[in-house]
Amino acid sequence: MSGELFRTATGGDLVLGRTFRGTPEDVWASVTEPERTARWFGRWEGTGAPGSTIRVQMAFEEGEPWFDARIEVCEPHRRLGLSTSDEAGNWHLELLLSEVADGTLLRLVHHLTTLNTLGEVGPGWDYYLDLLVAARTNNPPVNWDDYYPRLKPYYDGLTPID
């Protein structure tokens, strides 16, 4: 488990991170190129540009559902901001990349307006980030059953850090 919760004016930011070998450019490709996102999250269709809406198919969810994601911010190799709206609610996400001594740090920030779903959301993001780790190291995908319900109590127990 890797998530931390930070208090914001509108709720909280759930922040999870992973460090990868490779440059920010290479990690950026893993989170933005459709053929590479398909290996750990799902494929997407559309124009990848700020203000555009893309269609994403979740490859590791039951029924492989599609959803729309609007690209709010795209600063190559540094920051990608997305917003989604579906039956799970309205989500605002950022992927932040920074160069560190041993590679590239990727931080996923989920901007939350309510903290009621941390027990479901947190394990999900840990799972997807570990799928990215597996895809980048050519290892088999991780198993969802190893994340939920085991991580639910950790995330349910998070309190915002000021």
Secondary structure, 3 states (H helix, E strand, C coil): CCCEEEEECCEEEEEEEEEECCCHHHHHHHHHCHHHHCCCCEEEECCCCCCCEEEEEECCCCCCCEEEEEEEEEECCCEEEEEEEECCEEEEEEEEEEEECCEEEEEEEEEECCCCCHHHHHHHHHHHHHHHHHHHCCCCCCCHHHCCCCCHHHHHCCCCEC
